[in-house]
Amino acid sequence: MGGLRSALEELVHDEPSGRTYDELRTDVVEISAAIGVLTQQLAARTHQVAVRGDFGIEGFLNITSWLAAVTDTDHGSARRVVSLGNTLNEHHELARRLASGDLSCSRVRILARAATGHPDQYRQHEEMLLGFADELSLEDVRRAIDYWSELRRRHPGEQTAQRQRDSAYLHASPTLGGMVRIDGLLDRELGEDVLTALDAAMAPQARDSSDDRPAPLRRAEALGHICRQSLNNHPGVIGGHRPHVSLIVDVDTLDGGVGRRCELGHVGTITPETARRILCDAEVSWMIVNTESVPLAMGRSVRTATPAQLRALAVRDGGCTWPGCDRPPAWCDAHHDPAWTDNGYTDVDKMRLLCRPHHTRTHTKNHTENNTVRRQ
């Protein structure tokens, strides 16, 4: 192992900034192949510890716990190495190709899952499956192996689909920091619907060359847009009201002072700037309360921009009016100029369309300018 350490030290001290593109490309390919060799050796040596039961020498009860401890990794990663070691021990050609660099770690893991799920059938079709791995792109290899695995099951169609539907879940909950954490696993049919909807919702942004935000951030915004569209077009009522986001804010907060409440129904306290932006295009109900927050009088709901006005804005503006932005009207809010909270009028000539990112930026900019004026 001394030679391995020496090679790694030499690699670390080889400064990449002075190398050409061709040299760097060759380095990246060789390092990736070396990772495959190291992965195969890690799995093989771990398997030997498991077979001999040596993990018990230090008091560990199983090989996964031992590996996680000695490599300082999580149990999920350790479990995958253990599984790979078991598979490679049973399928020597797969191990050889990984060790020689003929197949990448990603391709070997795809084949290993098939071998683990259907060991007997894998042995019968190994030559064909290895051919897939040699000839196809990585994504096509994954599709081909997934299809092969489906055919190995007795009832590959509805039985598998039902099992996936029964295993699906979605968790969504506010965090202590005021954000919302979402985690889920969807079956193929529902997952396809979700991915298609997200792709469609992200499409306008993809055409905006000025939007260089990472895809996960744009995907999160797209999910919010889909949810807002659903709320705006909800056919029924819940508890006597159409389901919509609930914002509770007092007048002092909107006037720029120190108020007592500024919060959303599910996630709690938000900034006054966020409240003003939401109120730019929202249905508002006012309520008069005394100093103990006991209601004294309530007003009627007023929609700040009617459907007819929104259609007129869509025709006039054609989409977001921020310079260089081409997001369509369906992605936009009706922004009041001046703001509705600053006694702005709900007239078409006093409003313009802004997409959600630019709507947020506008309110942030206005808030900064107002605070500057107050300080002066």
Backbone hydrogen bonds, N-H to C=O, Kabsch-Sander energy under -0.5 kcal/mol:
donor,donor_aa,acceptor,acceptor_aa,energy
5,R,1,M,-2.1
6,S,2,G,-2.3
7,A,3,G,-2.3
8,L,4,L,-2.3
9,E,5,R,-2.5
10,E,6,S,-2.4
11,L,7,A,-2.1
12,V,8,L,-2.5
13,H,9,E,-1.9
14,D,11,L,-1.0
15,E,13,H,-1.1
18,G,15,E,-0.8
19,R,16,P,-1.8
24,L,20,T,-2.6
25,R,21,Y,-2.9
26,T,22,D,-2.1
27,D,23,E,-2.5
28,V,24,L,-2.7
29,V,25,R,-2.2
30,E,26,T,-2.5
31,I,27,D,-2.9
32,S,28,V,-2.3
33,A,29,V,-2.2
34,A,30,E,-2.3
35,I,31,I,-2.1
36,G,32,S,-1.5
37,V,33,A,-1.9
38,L,34,A,-2.8
39,T,35,I,-2.6
40,Q,36,G,-2.3
41,Q,37,V,-2.4
42,L,38,L,-2.8
43,A,39,T,-2.6
44,A,40,Q,-2.4
45,R,41,Q,-2.6
46,T,42,L,-2.2
47,H,43,A,-2.1
48,Q,44,A,-1.7
49,V,45,R,-1.9
50,A,46,T,-2.1
51,V,47,H,-2.8
52,R,48,Q,-2.3
53,G,49,V,-0.8
54,D,49,V,-1.5
55,F,49,V,-0.7
56,G,53,G,-1.6
57,I,54,D,-1.9
58,E,55,F,-0.7
59,G,56,G,-1.3
60,F,55,F,-1.5
66,W,62,N,-1.7
67,L,63,I,-2.6
68,A,64,T,-2.5
69,A,65,S,-1.9
70,V,66,W,-2.7
71,T,67,L,-1.9
72,D,68,A,-0.6
73,T,68,A,-1.8
78,A,74,D,-2.1
79,R,75,H,-2.6
80,R,76,G,-1.7
81,V,77,S,-1.7
82,V,78,A,-2.3
83,S,79,R,-2.4
84,L,80,R,-2.3
85,G,81,V,-2.5
86,N,82,V,-2.1
87,T,83,S,-2.2
88,L,84,L,-2.9
89,N,85,G,-1.7
90,E,86,N,-0.9
90,E,87,T,-0.7
91,H,87,T,-1.8
92,H,90,E,-0.6
95,A,91,H,-1.7
96,R,92,H,-2.7
97,R,93,E,-2.2
98,L,94,L,-1.7
99,A,95,A,-2.5
100,S,96,R,-2.2
101,G,97,R,-0.7
101,G,98,L,-0.6
102,D,97,R,-1.3
103,L,97,R,-1.7
108,V,104,S,-2.3
109,R,105,C,-2.5
110,I,106,S,-1.6
111,L,107,R,-2.1
112,A,108,V,-2.9
113,R,109,R,-2.0
114,A,110,I,-1.5
115,A,111,L,-2.5
116,T,112,A,-2.5
117,G,113,R,-2.3
118,H,114,A,-2.2
122,Y,118,H,-2.5
123,R,119,P,-1.8
124,Q,120,D,-1.5
125,H,121,Q,-1.9
126,E,122,Y,-0.7
126,E,123,R,-0.5
129,L,125,H,-2.5
130,L,126,E,-2.9
131,G,127,E,-1.6
132,F,128,M,-1.9
133,A,129,L,-2.0
134,D,130,L,-1.7
135,E,131,G,-2.0
136,L,132,F,-2.7
141,V,137,S,-2.7
142,R,138,L,-2.2
143,R,139,E,-2.1
144,A,140,D,-2.8
145,I,141,V,-2.7
146,D,142,R,-2.3
147,Y,143,R,-2.6
148,W,144,A,-2.4
149,S,145,I,-2.6
150,E,146,D,-2.2
151,L,147,Y,-1.9
152,R,148,W,-0.9
152,R,149,S,-0.6
153,R,149,S,-0.6
153,R,150,E,-1.1
160,T,155,H,-0.7
161,A,157,G,-2.2
162,Q,158,E,-2.9
163,R,159,Q,-2.1
164,Q,160,T,-2.3
165,R,161,A,-2.5
166,D,162,Q,-2.5
167,S,163,R,-1.1
168,A,164,Q,-0.7
168,A,165,R,-0.8
169,Y,185,L,-2.4
171,H,183,D,-3.7
173,S,181,R,-2.0
175,T,179,M,-3.2
178,G,175,T,-1.7
181,R,173,S,-2.7
183,D,171,H,-2.4
185,L,169,Y,-2.5
191,G,187,D,-3.2
192,E,188,R,-2.4
193,D,189,E,-1.8
194,V,190,L,-2.4
195,L,191,G,-2.7
196,T,192,E,-2.5
197,A,193,D,-2.4
198,L,194,V,-2.5
199,D,195,L,-2.5
200,A,196,T,-2.3
201,A,197,A,-2.3
202,M,198,L,-2.0
203,A,199,D,-1.0
205,Q,202,M,-0.7
206,A,202,M,-1.6
207,R,203,A,-1.0
207,R,204,P,-0.5
208,D,205,Q,-1.5
209,S,207,R,-1.0
211,D,208,D,-1.8
212,D,210,S,-1.1
217,L,214,P,-0.6
218,R,214,P,-1.9
219,R,215,A,-2.9
220,A,216,P,-1.9
221,E,217,L,-1.9
222,A,218,R,-2.2
223,L,219,R,-2.1
224,G,220,A,-1.8
225,H,221,E,-2.2
226,I,222,A,-2.4
227,C,223,L,-2.2
228,R,224,G,-2.4
229,Q,225,H,-2.4
230,S,226,I,-2.0
231,L,227,C,-2.4
232,N,228,R,-2.6
233,N,229,Q,-1.2
234,H,231,L,-1.2
238,I,241,H,-3.7
241,H,238,I,-1.2
247,L,245,V,-0.6
248,I,263,E,-3.1
249,V,247,L,-0.5
250,D,261,R,-1.8
254,L,250,D,-1.7
255,D,251,V,-2.2
256,G,253,T,-1.4
257,G,252,D,-2.6
259,G,257,G,-0.9
263,E,248,I,-2.6
264,L,268,G,-2.8
265,G,246,S,-2.2
268,G,264,L,-1.5
270,I,262,C,-2.4
275,A,271,T,-1.9
276,R,272,P,-2.5
277,R,273,E,-2.0
278,I,274,T,-2.3
279,L,275,A,-2.3
280,C,276,R,-0.6
280,C,277,R,-1.0
281,D,278,I,-1.2
282,A,279,L,-0.7
284,V,282,A,-0.6
284,V,302,V,-1.9
288,I,297,A,-3.7
289,V,287,M,-0.5
290,N,294,V,-1.9
293,S,290,N,-2.2
296,L,288,I,-4.5
297,A,288,I,-1.6
299,G,286,W,-3.0
302,V,284,V,-1.7
304,T,282,A,-1.4
304,T,302,V,-0.5
310,L,306,T,-2.5
311,R,307,P,-2.2
312,A,308,A,-2.2
313,L,309,Q,-2.6
314,A,310,L,-2.2
315,V,311,R,-2.1
316,R,312,A,-2.7
317,D,313,L,-3.2
318,G,313,L,-0.6
318,G,314,A,-1.5
320,C,327,R,-2.4
321,T,353,L,-2.5
325,C,322,W,-2.3
331,W,328,P,-1.8
332,C,329,P,-2.3
333,D,354,L,-3.2
335,H,333,D,-0.8
335,H,352,R,-3.0
337,D,350,K,-2.8
342,D,339,A,-1.3
343,N,340,W,-1.3
344,G,339,A,-1.9
347,D,345,Y,-1.3
350,K,347,D,-1.8
351,M,348,V,-1.4
352,R,335,H,-2.0
354,L,333,D,-2.1
356,R,331,W,-0.9
359,H,355,C,-2.9
360,T,356,R,-2.5
361,R,357,P,-2.1
362,T,358,H,-2.3
363,H,359,H,-2.1
364,T,360,T,-2.2
365,K,361,R,-2.4
366,N,362,T,-2.6
367,H,363,H,-2.4
368,T,364,T,-2.1
369,E,365,K,-2.3
370,N,366,N,-2.6
371,N,367,H,-2.2
372,T,368,T,-1.9
373,V,369,E,-2.1
374,R,370,N,-2.3
375,R,371,N,-2.2
376,Q,372,T,-1.7
